[in-house]
Amino acid sequence: MTETEIQLKAIAALTALRGGVGQDYVSDLLGEVVPTRFLVPDTDDAVEVGAAVLTQLTEPVSALVRGFILAFETVADAYDRTESGEPTEQILQTLALEIARESE
């Protein structure tokens, strides 16, 4: 799966959640980006095998995160241009404070 396809999965997942689609569907959609098979070197070196698997797992997860960030930035920019209320930075700071309070 290409980086673009993975980013599109992230945007599709966010769109589905906002559209009321079930979380199971969204989980399945996002699960499609995680490899189910890995190419590992023919070696007894556990570090080398682990590094190969980690690399193959990191690339799609990073692309997924980039898709989420791209989607958020696009929505936040549109919100900031059209809304006269709190800017997105302030909304995020408020959210962070709420989460911090809940974890205490």
C-alpha positions in Angstrom: 0.0 0.0 0.0 1.4 3.4 -0.9 1.8 6.4 1.4 -1.0 8.2 -0.4 -3.3 5.2 0.0 -2.6 5.1 3.7 -3.2 8.8 4.1 -6.5 8.4 2.3 -7.4 5.6 4.8 -6.8 8.1 7.7 -9.0 10.7 6.1 -11.7 8.0 5.3 -11.6 6.8 8.9 -12.1 10.4 10.3 -14.9 11.0 7.8 -16.6 7.7 8.7 -16.4 8.5 12.4 -17.9 12.0 11.9 -20.5 10.4 9.7 -21.7 8.0 12.4 -20.2 4.8 11.0 -19.5 2.2 13.6 -16.1 2.0 15.3 -15.6 -1.6 14.2 -15.7 -0.5 10.6 -13.2 2.3 11.3 -10.9 -0.1 13.2 -11.0 -2.6 10.2 -10.3 0.3 7.8 -7.3 1.4 9.8 -6.2 -2.2 10.4 -5.7 -2.6 6.6 -2.6 -0.4 6.7 -0.8 -2.7 9.2 1.2 -5.4 7.4 0.2 -8.9 8.1 3.4 -10.4 6.8 6.9 -9.2 7.2 10.1 -9.9 5.3 12.8 -10.9 7.7 16.5 -11.4 7.0 17.7 -15.0 7.1 19.8 -14.6 10.3 19.9 -15.7 13.9 20.5 -12.1 15.0 17.4 -11.1 16.9 18.3 -7.4 16.7 18.5 -7.5 12.9 15.2 -9.3 12.6 13.6 -6.9 15.1 14.9 -3.9 13.2 13.5 -5.3 9.9 10.1 -5.8 11.3 10.1 -2.4 13.0 11.0 -0.7 9.8 8.2 -2.4 7.9 5.7 -1.5 10.7 6.9 2.1 11.2 6.5 3.2 7.6 2.7 2.6 7.3 2.0 3.9 10.8 4.0 7.1 10.1 2.0 7.5 6.8 -1.2 7.1 8.8 -0.2 9.7 11.3 0.7 12.1 8.5 -2.8 11.5 7.0 -4.4 12.4 10.4 -2.2 15.5 10.7 -3.0 16.6 7.2 -6.7 16.1 7.8 -6.6 18.0 11.1 -4.6 20.9 9.7 -7.1 21.2 6.8 -10.1 21.2 9.0 -8.5 23.6 11.6 -7.5 26.0 8.9 -11.0 26.0 7.5 -12.5 26.5 11.0 -10.1 29.3 11.8 -11.1 31.1 8.5 -14.8 30.8 9.1 -15.4 30.8 12.8 -15.2 33.9 15.0 -14.9 31.9 18.2 -11.9 30.4 19.8 -8.9 29.6 17.5 -8.0 26.0 17.2 -4.8 26.4 19.3 -6.9 27.6 22.2 -9.3 24.7 21.8 -6.4 22.2 21.8 -4.9 23.8 24.9 -8.3 23.5 26.7 -8.5 19.9 25.7 -5.0 19.2 26.9 -5.8 20.8 30.3 -9.0 18.7 30.6 -7.1 15.5 29.8 -4.3 16.4 32.3 -6.9 17.1 35.0 -8.7 13.8 34.3 -5.4 11.8 34.7 -4.7 13.2 38.2 
